[in-house]
Amino acid sequence: MTTHFTPEQFVDAMAQPLSAERQAHLSVCTDCANQLAEMRMLMGDVSRAGNVPEPSPLFWNHLSARVRDAVDAQPVPVTSWWRGWGRFALIAGALGAVVLTVSLRTASYVSPGRGAAADSAIQRGGPTVLSSESEAMFGMIETLAASMRADQAFDVGLAPGGAATDAAIEALSPAQRRELMRLLRAEMGAAE
């Protein structure tokens, strides 16, 4: 069984004789035969028309001007203000939600009893300058912490933040670090 003609085979049929197999297909397939006949009629019409002269050089200029005028006459679509501002509002809202989430999480990591000035000074390794209110809070914490065990202090949130602990350890002298290691070993029950 043979398949229908492809467009290339129709063009070939117009220019050269067909093979026996293709000729047999044309004799049984009315679709291909009709399409080939239409193509031959079209080619005959084109041949009879003869040479068509090239249009005047002014034709292309006039055509270009008419197209330009038609395009300029078309109304410009007006977009609503919401389309432009809506995207901006959506992005700003999402950004605001991210900033709020990050700031709330960051605020929960600041240990109670110490202000941001003390935290930043400890992280920088510089001297801590506290306000009188912060000094009063530290005094109260020292008074309470003296009568508490370490696990009770951690339970009520009197634990230093990780960055403050690291900064305090880095600020120790070598002798103080050795003493800290001795105390930690003794507390953990390790032999010296």
C-alpha positions as CSV (number, residue, x, y, z in Angstrom):
1,M,0.0,0.0,0.0
2,T,1.4,3.4,-1.0
3,T,1.0,6.6,1.0
4,H,-0.3,9.9,-0.3
5,F,2.0,12.3,-2.1
6,T,4.1,14.6,0.0
7,P,4.4,18.3,-1.1
8,E,7.8,17.5,-2.6
9,Q,6.4,14.6,-4.6
10,F,3.7,16.9,-6.0
11,V,6.4,19.4,-7.2
12,D,8.4,16.5,-8.7
13,A,5.3,15.3,-10.5
14,M,4.9,18.7,-12.1
15,A,8.5,18.7,-13.4
16,Q,9.2,15.0,-14.4
17,P,7.4,11.8,-15.1
18,L,6.3,9.7,-12.2
19,S,7.5,6.3,-11.2
20,A,5.2,3.3,-11.9
21,E,4.4,3.0,-8.2
22,R,3.4,6.7,-7.9
23,Q,1.5,6.5,-11.1
24,A,-0.5,3.5,-9.8
25,H,-1.3,5.4,-6.6
26,L,-2.7,8.3,-8.7
27,S,-5.0,5.9,-10.5
28,V,-6.6,4.7,-7.3
29,C,-6.4,7.8,-5.0
30,T,-8.8,10.6,-6.1
31,D,-7.5,13.0,-3.4
32,C,-3.9,13.0,-4.8
33,A,-5.2,13.0,-8.4
34,N,-7.4,16.0,-7.7
35,Q,-4.7,17.9,-6.0
36,L,-2.2,17.2,-8.8
37,A,-4.8,18.4,-11.3
38,E,-5.4,21.6,-9.4
39,M,-1.6,22.3,-9.2
40,R,-1.3,21.8,-13.0
41,M,-4.2,24.2,-13.6
42,L,-2.6,26.8,-11.4
43,M,0.7,26.4,-13.2
44,G,-1.1,26.8,-16.5
45,D,-2.8,30.0,-15.3
46,V,0.6,31.4,-14.2
47,S,2.2,30.5,-17.6
48,R,-0.6,32.2,-19.5
49,A,-0.3,35.3,-17.4
50,G,3.2,35.8,-18.8
51,N,5.6,38.2,-17.3
52,V,4.2,40.6,-14.7
53,P,6.0,43.9,-14.7
54,E,7.7,45.1,-11.5
55,P,5.6,47.8,-9.7
56,S,6.7,51.4,-9.8
57,P,9.4,52.5,-7.3
58,L,6.8,54.9,-5.8
59,F,4.5,52.0,-5.0
60,W,6.7,50.8,-2.1
61,N,6.9,54.3,-0.7
62,H,3.1,54.8,-0.9
63,L,2.5,51.4,0.6
64,S,4.8,52.1,3.5
65,A,3.2,55.5,4.2
66,R,-0.3,53.9,4.1
67,V,0.7,51.2,6.5
68,R,2.3,53.7,8.8
69,D,-0.8,55.9,8.8
70,A,-3.0,52.9,9.5
71,V,-0.9,51.9,12.5
72,D,-0.9,55.5,13.8
73,A,-4.7,55.6,13.5
74,Q,-5.1,52.6,15.7
75,P,-6.0,53.5,19.3
76,V,-3.3,52.8,21.9
77,P,-4.7,50.3,24.5
78,V,-4.9,51.9,27.9
79,T,-3.7,49.7,30.8
80,S,-5.3,50.2,34.1
81,W,-3.2,51.6,36.9
82,W,-3.8,48.4,38.9
83,R,-1.8,46.3,36.4
84,G,1.4,48.3,37.0
85,W,0.9,49.1,40.7
86,G,-0.6,45.7,41.5
87,R,2.6,43.9,40.7
88,F,4.6,46.5,42.7
89,A,2.2,46.1,45.6
90,L,2.4,42.3,45.5
91,I,6.2,42.4,45.5
92,A,6.3,45.0,48.2
93,G,3.9,43.0,50.4
94,A,6.0,39.8,49.9
95,L,9.2,41.7,50.8
96,G,7.5,43.2,53.8
97,A,6.4,39.8,55.0
98,V,10.0,38.4,54.6
99,V,11.5,41.4,56.5
100,L,8.9,41.1,59.3
101,T,9.6,37.3,59.6
102,V,13.3,37.8,59.7
103,S,13.1,40.7,62.3
104,L,10.8,38.7,64.5
105,R,13.1,35.7,64.4
106,T,16.1,37.9,65.1
107,A,14.4,39.6,68.0
108,S,13.7,36.2,69.6
109,Y,17.5,35.4,69.6
110,V,18.5,38.5,71.6
111,S,18.8,37.2,75.1
112,P,16.7,39.1,77.7
113,G,18.4,41.5,80.1
114,R,20.9,42.9,77.5
115,G,20.2,45.6,75.0
116,A,21.3,45.7,71.4
117,A,24.1,48.1,72.3
118,A,25.7,45.5,74.6
119,D,25.3,42.8,72.0
120,S,26.9,44.8,69.2
121,A,29.7,45.9,71.5
122,I,30.4,42.3,72.5
123,Q,30.4,41.2,68.9
124,R,32.8,43.9,67.9
125,G,35.0,43.2,70.9
126,G,34.8,46.8,72.0
127,P,33.9,48.2,75.4
128,T,30.2,47.9,76.4
129,V,28.5,51.2,77.2
130,L,25.2,50.6,78.9
131,S,22.4,53.0,79.7
132,S,21.4,53.3,83.4
133,E,18.3,51.2,82.6
134,S,20.5,48.4,81.3
135,E,22.8,48.6,84.3
136,A,19.8,48.4,86.6
137,M,18.6,45.3,84.7
138,F,22.1,43.7,84.9
139,G,22.2,44.4,88.7
140,M,18.8,42.7,89.1
141,I,20.0,39.7,87.0
142,E,23.2,39.4,89.1
143,T,21.2,39.4,92.3
144,L,18.8,36.8,91.0
145,A,21.5,34.7,89.4
146,A,23.5,34.5,92.6
147,S,20.7,32.5,94.3
148,M,19.9,30.3,91.2
149,R,21.5,27.2,89.9
150,A,22.7,27.3,86.3
151,D,19.9,25.1,84.9
152,Q,17.3,27.3,86.6
153,A,18.8,30.4,85.0
154,F,18.7,28.8,81.5
155,D,15.0,27.7,82.1
156,V,14.0,31.4,82.7
157,G,15.9,32.7,79.7
158,L,19.0,34.1,81.5
159,A,21.4,32.4,79.0
160,P,23.8,34.4,76.9
161,G,23.5,34.2,73.2
162,G,25.9,32.1,71.1
163,A,27.7,35.2,69.6
164,A,28.1,36.7,73.1
165,T,29.6,33.5,74.4
166,D,32.0,33.2,71.5
167,A,33.0,36.9,71.8
168,A,33.6,36.5,75.6
169,I,35.8,33.4,75.1
170,E,37.8,35.2,72.4
171,A,38.4,38.1,74.7
172,L,40.0,35.9,77.4
173,S,43.8,36.0,77.9
174,P,45.7,32.7,77.5
175,A,45.9,32.2,81.3
176,Q,42.1,32.8,81.6
177,R,41.5,30.3,78.9
178,R,43.6,27.7,80.7
179,E,41.6,28.3,83.9
180,L,38.3,28.1,81.9
181,M,39.4,24.7,80.5
182,R,40.4,23.5,84.0
183,L,37.0,24.5,85.4
184,L,35.1,22.9,82.5
185,R,37.0,19.6,82.9
186,A,36.4,19.6,86.6
187,E,32.7,20.3,86.1
188,M,32.4,17.5,83.5
189,G,34.4,15.1,85.8
190,A,37.3,14.7,83.5
191,A,40.7,14.1,85.0
192,E,43.4,16.8,84.6
